[in-house]
Amino acid sequence: MNIKQLYILILFLCLRSVCYSINLPEIIENNVYSDNIKTVQLFREGWDLSNPVVLLNSDQALAFSFDDLSAEVKDYYYTLYHCDRNWRISQLPQQEYLDSFIEFPLNGFEFSVIPMVKYVNYFLKLPNEDVQFKYSGNYALVVFDKNSPETPIITRRFYVVDPLVKIDARIRNATFDPVDAENQEVDFIVDHSNFPIQNPRSDIKVVVTQNGRSDNALTGLKPMFSDDKLLEYDYNEGNSFSGENEFRSFEFRNYKFTGVGVNSITYHKPLYHVTLKTDKLRVQERYMFDDDLNGRFHVELHNSDVPEVEADYMFVHFTLPMDNVLMGGGVYVFGELSNWQCAKQNEMKWSMERHQYELTLLLKQGYYNYTYAWKDFADNKIKTYTFEGSHHETENDYQIFVYYGKTIDRYDQLIGYQKFNSLENRAFSSKRF
């Protein structure tokens, strides 16, 4: 080991210890650590329903925003961490991809101008004058208060892709369940003909996600066939997802009118309350297509060009009738509105008096998708089909990420990304299939 390598190693270890002193988990996920923080969004600029993915050395940018309901301007700062494919902080020192500074003030903010609930809307564009992306890969955006830098306020994942390989995919009924027909199989090809790889079977890793979820992502897949140009991932089992069901929806863009999925909007000082229509189990129901947002939400206010600062917050009431309380797990309202997590904040409570599960969330006006999920306390797996049913016909988005990295490398390059839709990608465009 030469002097330069020794210096980099020492620097990395120092930075790693600083990182862990900020109380970041070993595996970084999308998370909010303050009850005052609401409506966290990160997407490709210009399309708030997009995945937070940009191409390296391109004009694409990410838009990040959130609301602070304390309504006071805070001394918020942000930093970035390069992560490996498993969302652990990589061995690249921060100074190597953030130049000389590693933390930056979050100066973009506006006060709400109409709502009953006062808030400060913070916003950030990436890359910017302070931050440029030098490496491809997974990144974590971390927001913290300068007065308490050891405690993160927000952690958010995003991706920077260097498109060195091509990906083609087909989504079909899962091979191993032709009778039940509840699952969707994702078969795909990675074409690395323009990116020579000496040991592609060991140096290439793929991750497949459904609708942006991380809890049920497929990892560890090995190609069934490979040559000097193609890697073929065509399994009979192991590359499938539960088809799930179309998401439930509601919208409350105007407090004077009830929108989709809403039973009533009433005012109880000091806030408006949105009572959704009573839901029901869909396990035994036949599949019905719905043009949903695949679990996402869209901030929107009737007759407003700036809903970011004019939309109000209201209490939204969810109800799911159930004859008896369920044991051995928890019932949750699930989707992007819950950070795709089953946490205390979105766990429903059983009402013995009304024989139903109930939850109230404080949400910003707009259009929302959601579903009901069961989290088994034994294995911690999240299962929406327990209440929603599952169908191979369901329209879902699938994201395929291709990483390259040898054991001795300091980081995983993200060399390929593609999004596929289950209705649009029923056959390969590649001649090989």
C-alpha positions as CSV (number, residue, x, y, z in Angstrom):
1,M,0.0,0.0,0.0
2,N,1.5,3.3,-1.1
3,I,1.2,6.7,0.8
4,K,-1.7,7.9,-1.3
5,Q,-3.7,4.7,-0.7
6,L,-2.9,4.9,3.0
7,Y,-4.1,8.5,3.2
8,I,-7.4,7.7,1.4
9,L,-8.0,4.7,3.8
10,I,-7.4,6.9,6.9
11,L,-9.6,9.6,5.5
12,F,-12.4,7.1,4.7
13,L,-12.3,5.6,8.2
14,C,-12.4,9.1,9.8
15,L,-15.4,10.1,7.6
16,R,-17.1,6.8,8.3
17,S,-16.8,7.4,12.1
18,V,-18.3,10.9,11.6
19,C,-21.1,9.4,9.6
20,Y,-22.0,6.9,12.2
21,S,-21.9,9.7,14.9
22,I,-24.8,11.3,12.9
23,N,-26.8,8.2,13.9
24,L,-27.4,7.0,10.4
25,P,-28.5,3.3,10.2
26,E,-26.2,0.8,8.5
27,I,-28.7,0.5,5.7
28,I,-30.1,3.8,4.7
29,E,-33.8,4.0,3.7
30,N,-36.3,6.7,2.9
31,N,-37.2,8.0,6.4
32,V,-38.4,11.0,8.3
33,Y,-37.2,11.5,11.9
34,S,-39.4,14.5,12.9
35,D,-43.2,14.7,13.4
36,N,-43.1,18.3,12.0
37,I,-41.8,17.1,8.6
38,K,-44.5,16.3,6.0
39,T,-44.9,15.6,2.3
40,V,-41.3,14.7,1.5
41,Q,-40.8,14.3,-2.3
42,L,-37.8,13.6,-4.5
43,F,-38.3,13.1,-8.3
44,R,-36.8,14.0,-11.6
45,E,-37.4,17.7,-12.2
46,G,-40.5,18.3,-14.2
47,W,-42.4,15.1,-13.4
48,D,-43.4,14.6,-9.7
49,L,-44.5,11.0,-10.4
50,S,-41.1,9.9,-11.7
51,N,-38.5,7.8,-9.9
52,P,-35.5,9.8,-8.5
53,V,-33.2,8.7,-11.2
54,V,-30.9,10.9,-13.4
55,L,-28.3,10.1,-16.0
56,L,-24.6,10.9,-15.3
57,N,-23.2,13.9,-17.2
58,S,-26.6,14.9,-18.4
59,D,-28.9,17.9,-18.1
60,Q,-31.3,16.0,-15.9
61,A,-31.9,17.2,-12.4
62,L,-33.7,16.1,-9.3
63,A,-36.3,18.2,-7.4
64,F,-36.4,17.7,-3.6
65,S,-39.0,19.3,-1.3
66,F,-40.7,19.0,2.1
67,D,-42.8,21.0,4.5
68,D,-41.9,21.9,8.1
69,L,-45.1,22.4,10.1
70,S,-43.4,24.2,12.9
71,A,-43.7,27.2,10.5
72,E,-40.3,28.5,11.6
73,V,-37.3,28.8,9.4
74,K,-34.7,26.3,10.6
75,D,-31.0,26.2,10.0
76,Y,-31.2,23.1,7.8
77,Y,-28.2,21.6,6.1
78,Y,-27.9,18.7,3.7
79,T,-25.2,16.3,2.7
80,L,-24.9,13.3,0.3
81,Y,-23.5,9.8,0.8
82,H,-22.5,7.5,-2.0
83,C,-23.9,4.0,-1.2
84,D,-23.3,0.5,-2.5
85,R,-26.1,-1.5,-4.2
86,N,-27.3,-2.6,-0.7
87,W,-27.6,1.0,0.5
88,R,-24.6,0.8,2.8
89,I,-22.3,3.8,2.6
90,S,-19.6,3.0,0.1
91,Q,-15.8,3.2,0.5
92,L,-15.6,6.5,-1.5
93,P,-14.6,9.4,0.9
94,Q,-17.2,12.2,0.7
95,Q,-14.5,14.7,-0.3
96,E,-13.9,12.6,-3.4
97,Y,-17.4,13.2,-4.8
98,L,-18.3,16.4,-3.0
99,D,-15.0,18.3,-3.5
100,S,-13.8,20.2,-0.4
101,F,-17.1,20.7,1.3
102,I,-19.4,17.9,2.5
103,E,-22.3,19.8,4.0
104,F,-24.4,22.6,2.5
105,P,-27.1,25.0,3.7
106,L,-30.6,24.4,2.5
107,N,-31.4,27.9,1.5
108,G,-34.5,27.4,-0.7
109,F,-37.7,27.9,1.2
110,E,-41.1,29.7,1.0
111,F,-43.8,30.3,3.6
112,S,-47.3,29.0,3.1
113,V,-49.6,31.8,2.1
114,I,-53.2,30.6,2.5
115,P,-53.6,27.5,4.5
116,M,-54.9,27.2,8.1
117,V,-51.9,25.0,8.8
118,K,-48.9,27.2,8.5
119,Y,-45.7,25.6,7.2
120,V,-42.4,26.4,5.5
121,N,-41.9,24.6,2.2
122,Y,-38.2,23.8,1.6
123,F,-36.9,22.9,-1.8
124,L,-33.6,21.9,-3.4
125,K,-32.3,21.0,-6.9
126,L,-29.6,18.4,-7.5
127,P,-27.1,18.8,-9.0
128,N,-26.4,22.5,-8.3
129,E,-23.6,25.0,-7.9
130,D,-22.4,23.2,-4.7
131,V,-22.9,19.6,-5.8
132,Q,-22.1,17.8,-9.1
133,F,-22.4,14.1,-9.6
134,K,-19.0,12.6,-10.4
135,Y,-19.8,8.9,-10.0
136,S,-22.7,6.7,-10.9
137,G,-24.4,4.7,-8.2
138,N,-26.8,4.9,-5.3
139,Y,-26.9,8.1,-3.3
140,A,-28.5,9.1,0.0
141,L,-29.6,12.6,0.6
142,V,-29.5,13.5,4.3
143,V,-31.0,16.6,5.8
144,F,-30.1,17.7,9.4
145,D,-30.4,20.7,11.6
146,K,-27.1,22.5,12.1
147,N,-27.8,22.9,15.8
148,S,-28.2,19.1,16.1
149,P,-26.0,17.6,13.4
150,E,-25.9,14.2,15.0
151,T,-29.6,13.6,14.3
152,P,-30.9,13.2,10.8
153,I,-34.2,14.9,9.9
154,I,-34.7,13.2,6.5
155,T,-33.0,10.5,4.6
156,R,-33.9,10.0,0.9
157,R,-32.5,7.6,-1.7
158,F,-31.8,8.5,-5.3
159,Y,-29.8,7.1,-8.3
160,V,-27.3,8.3,-10.8
161,V,-26.9,6.1,-13.9
162,D,-24.1,5.8,-16.3
163,P,-25.9,3.9,-19.1
164,L,-23.2,1.5,-20.3
165,V,-25.5,-1.5,-20.8
166,K,-28.9,-2.0,-22.4
167,I,-31.8,-3.8,-20.7
168,D,-34.8,-5.5,-22.3
169,A,-37.6,-7.1,-20.3
170,R,-40.8,-9.1,-20.6
171,I,-43.4,-9.3,-17.9
172,R,-45.8,-12.2,-18.0
173,N,-47.9,-14.6,-15.8
174,A,-45.5,-16.4,-13.5
175,T,-44.5,-19.8,-14.9
176,F,-44.8,-21.7,-11.6
177,D,-48.5,-20.6,-10.8
178,P,-50.5,-21.2,-14.0
179,V,-53.6,-22.2,-12.0
180,D,-53.8,-19.4,-9.3
181,A,-52.5,-16.8,-11.8
182,E,-51.7,-14.3,-9.0
183,N,-48.0,-13.5,-9.8
184,Q,-46.1,-11.7,-12.4
185,E,-42.7,-12.9,-13.7
186,V,-40.0,-10.4,-14.8
187,D,-37.7,-12.0,-17.4
188,F,-34.9,-9.7,-18.8
189,I,-31.7,-9.5,-20.7
190,V,-28.7,-7.3,-20.0
191,D,-26.7,-6.4,-23.2
192,H,-23.2,-5.4,-22.3
193,S,-21.7,-5.7,-25.8
194,N,-20.5,-2.0,-25.6
195,F,-19.1,-2.5,-22.1
196,P,-16.6,-5.5,-22.1
197,I,-16.7,-7.3,-18.8
198,Q,-14.2,-10.1,-18.0
199,N,-16.3,-11.8,-15.4
200,P,-19.9,-10.7,-15.9
201,R,-21.5,-13.4,-13.8
202,S,-19.6,-12.3,-10.7
203,D,-19.1,-8.6,-11.4
204,I,-22.6,-7.8,-12.5
205,K,-25.4,-7.5,-9.9
206,V,-29.1,-6.7,-10.6
207,V,-31.9,-5.4,-8.4
208,V,-35.5,-5.5,-9.5
209,T,-38.2,-3.4,-7.7
210,Q,-42.0,-3.2,-8.1
211,N,-43.5,0.3,-8.1
212,G,-40.5,1.8,-6.3
213,R,-40.8,-0.5,-3.2
214,S,-37.7,-1.7,-1.5
215,D,-39.2,-4.3,1.0
216,N,-40.0,-6.8,-1.8
217,A,-37.1,-6.1,-4.1
218,L,-35.4,-9.0,-5.9
219,T,-31.6,-9.3,-5.3
220,G,-29.0,-12.0,-5.8
221,L,-30.3,-13.1,-9.2
222,K,-27.8,-15.0,-11.3
223,P,-28.1,-15.2,-15.1
224,M,-29.4,-18.5,-16.5
225,F,-27.3,-17.9,-19.7
226,S,-24.4,-15.7,-20.5
227,D,-21.9,-15.0,-23.3
228,D,-19.5,-12.2,-24.2
229,K,-22.5,-9.9,-24.9
230,L,-25.6,-11.0,-23.1
231,L,-26.8,-11.9,-19.7
232,E,-30.1,-13.7,-19.7
233,Y,-32.3,-13.7,-16.6
234,D,-35.2,-16.1,-17.5
235,Y,-36.2,-18.1,-14.5
236,N,-39.1,-20.5,-14.0
237,E,-39.1,-19.4,-10.3
238,G,-37.3,-16.8,-8.2
239,N,-37.9,-13.7,-10.4
240,S,-41.6,-13.2,-9.7
241,F,-43.7,-10.8,-7.7
242,S,-47.1,-11.0,-6.3
243,G,-49.3,-9.2,-8.9
244,E,-51.1,-7.3,-6.1
245,N,-54.2,-5.3,-7.0
246,E,-54.8,-1.8,-8.4
247,F,-54.3,0.9,-5.7
248,R,-57.2,2.6,-3.9
249,S,-57.5,6.3,-4.6
250,F,-58.9,9.5,-3.1
251,E,-58.5,13.2,-3.8
252,F,-59.3,16.4,-1.8
253,R,-58.3,19.3,-4.0
254,N,-61.2,21.5,-2.9
255,Y,-62.7,21.5,0.6
256,K,-66.1,22.5,-0.8
257,F,-66.5,19.4,-2.9
258,T,-66.0,15.7,-2.2
259,G,-63.7,14.1,-4.7
260,V,-62.9,10.5,-5.6
261,G,-63.1,8.1,-2.6
262,V,-64.2,10.9,-0.2
263,N,-67.4,10.6,1.8
264,S,-67.4,14.0,3.4
265,I,-65.3,17.0,4.3
266,T,-66.2,18.8,7.5
267,Y,-64.6,21.5,9.6
268,H,-63.9,20.9,13.2
269,K,-61.9,23.7,14.7
270,P,-59.0,24.2,14.0
271,L,-58.8,21.9,10.9
272,Y,-60.8,20.3,8.1
273,H,-61.5,16.5,8.3
274,V,-61.7,14.3,5.3
275,T,-63.6,11.1,5.9
276,L,-63.0,8.6,3.2
277,K,-65.6,6.1,2.0
278,T,-65.6,3.0,4.1
279,D,-63.4,0.5,2.5
280,K,-63.9,-3.3,2.2
281,L,-61.8,-6.3,1.7
282,R,-61.0,-7.2,-1.9
283,V,-59.6,-10.7,-1.5
284,Q,-62.5,-12.4,-3.1
285,E,-63.3,-9.8,-5.7
286,R,-62.6,-10.1,-9.4
287,Y,-59.9,-8.0,-10.9
288,M,-60.9,-4.5,-12.2
289,F,-58.5,-2.2,-14.0
290,D,-58.0,1.3,-12.6
291,D,-55.7,3.9,-14.1
292,D,-53.9,4.6,-10.8
293,L,-50.6,6.2,-9.9
294,N,-49.0,2.9,-8.7
295,G,-49.0,4.0,-5.1
296,R,-47.8,7.5,-5.5
297,F,-49.4,10.9,-4.6
298,H,-49.6,14.2,-6.3
299,V,-49.9,17.5,-4.4
300,E,-52.7,19.6,-6.0
301,L,-55.1,22.4,-5.2
302,H,-58.1,23.4,-7.2
303,N,-57.4,26.6,-9.2
304,S,-53.9,27.0,-7.9
305,D,-50.6,27.3,-9.8
306,V,-48.5,27.0,-6.6
307,P,-50.0,24.2,-4.5
308,E,-46.6,23.7,-2.9
309,V,-47.3,26.8,-0.7
310,E,-51.1,27.2,-1.1
311,A,-52.4,23.7,-0.4
312,D,-53.7,23.0,3.1
313,Y,-53.2,20.1,5.5
314,M,-56.3,18.1,6.6
315,F,-57.0,15.1,8.7
316,V,-57.8,12.2,6.5
317,H,-59.8,9.3,8.1
318,F,-59.4,5.7,6.9
319,T,-61.6,2.8,7.9
320,L,-61.4,-0.9,7.1
321,P,-64.2,-3.0,8.6
322,M,-63.1,-6.3,10.2
323,D,-65.2,-8.8,12.2
324,N,-62.4,-9.4,14.7
325,V,-59.1,-8.0,15.7
326,L,-56.2,-9.8,13.9
327,M,-53.4,-11.3,15.9
328,G,-49.7,-11.8,15.1
329,G,-49.2,-8.7,13.0
330,G,-50.3,-5.2,12.2
331,V,-52.6,-3.5,9.7
332,Y,-51.3,-0.4,7.9
333,V,-52.2,2.2,5.3
334,F,-49.4,1.7,2.8
335,G,-48.0,3.5,-0.2
336,E,-45.8,6.5,-1.0
337,L,-47.8,8.4,1.6
338,S,-46.1,6.1,4.2
339,N,-42.7,6.1,2.6
340,W,-43.5,2.5,1.5
341,Q,-43.0,1.5,5.1
342,C,-45.1,-0.1,7.9
343,A,-44.4,2.2,10.8
344,K,-46.1,3.4,14.0
345,Q,-47.3,6.5,12.2
346,N,-49.4,4.6,9.6
347,E,-50.5,1.6,11.8
348,M,-54.3,1.3,12.1
349,K,-56.0,0.7,15.4
350,W,-58.8,-1.8,16.1
351,S,-62.1,-0.3,17.3
352,M,-64.0,-2.9,19.4
353,E,-67.1,-0.6,19.3
354,R,-67.3,-0.2,15.6
355,H,-65.6,-3.5,14.5
356,Q,-63.2,-1.8,12.1
357,Y,-59.6,-0.8,11.8
358,E,-59.1,3.0,11.8
359,L,-56.3,5.5,11.1
360,T,-56.1,9.3,10.8
361,L,-53.3,10.9,8.9
362,L,-52.5,14.6,8.4
363,L,-52.1,15.0,4.6
364,K,-51.6,17.8,2.2
365,Q,-54.3,18.4,-0.4
366,G,-53.9,16.4,-3.6
367,Y,-54.5,13.1,-5.2
368,Y,-53.4,10.0,-3.3
369,N,-53.0,6.2,-3.9
370,Y,-52.9,3.8,-1.0
371,T,-53.5,0.2,-0.1
372,Y,-53.9,-1.8,3.0
373,A,-51.0,-4.0,4.2
374,W,-50.4,-6.7,6.7
375,K,-47.0,-6.9,8.4
376,D,-46.4,-10.2,10.0
377,F,-44.5,-9.8,13.3
378,A,-42.9,-13.2,12.8
379,D,-41.0,-12.5,9.6
380,N,-41.6,-8.7,9.2
381,K,-42.8,-9.2,5.6
382,I,-45.3,-6.8,4.2
383,K,-48.2,-8.4,2.4
384,T,-50.9,-6.3,0.7
385,Y,-52.6,-9.3,-0.9
386,T,-53.9,-10.3,2.6
387,F,-56.6,-7.6,2.2
388,E,-56.4,-6.6,-1.4
389,G,-56.0,-9.9,-3.3
390,S,-53.5,-10.5,-6.1
391,H,-54.0,-10.7,-9.9
392,H,-51.6,-11.3,-12.7
393,E,-53.5,-8.7,-14.8
394,T,-52.6,-5.9,-12.4
395,E,-50.8,-2.9,-13.9
396,N,-47.4,-2.4,-12.2
397,D,-44.2,-0.6,-12.9
398,Y,-41.0,-2.6,-12.6
399,Q,-37.5,-1.0,-12.3
400,I,-34.3,-2.9,-13.2
401,F,-31.0,-1.6,-11.8
402,V,-27.7,-3.1,-13.1
403,Y,-24.6,-2.6,-11.0
404,Y,-21.0,-3.3,-11.8
405,G,-18.3,-3.8,-9.2
406,K,-15.4,-6.2,-8.5
407,T,-14.6,-7.3,-5.0
408,I,-11.6,-5.0,-4.8
409,D,-13.5,-2.0,-6.1
410,R,-14.4,0.8,-3.7
411,Y,-17.9,1.3,-5.0
412,D,-20.6,-0.1,-7.2
413,Q,-21.2,1.6,-10.5
414,L,-24.8,1.9,-11.7
415,I,-24.4,1.0,-15.3
416,G,-28.0,0.4,-16.3
417,Y,-31.5,1.3,-15.4
418,Q,-34.8,0.8,-17.1
419,K,-38.5,1.0,-16.1
420,F,-41.0,-1.4,-17.6
421,N,-44.7,-1.6,-17.3
422,S,-46.6,-4.9,-16.9
423,L,-49.2,-3.9,-19.5
424,E,-46.7,-2.6,-22.1
425,N,-43.9,-5.1,-21.8
426,R,-45.6,-8.5,-22.4
427,A,-43.1,-9.4,-25.1
428,F,-39.4,-8.9,-25.6
429,S,-38.3,-6.6,-28.4
430,S,-35.0,-8.5,-28.5
431,K,-34.8,-11.0,-31.3
432,R,-33.2,-13.5,-28.9
433,F,-36.6,-14.1,-27.4
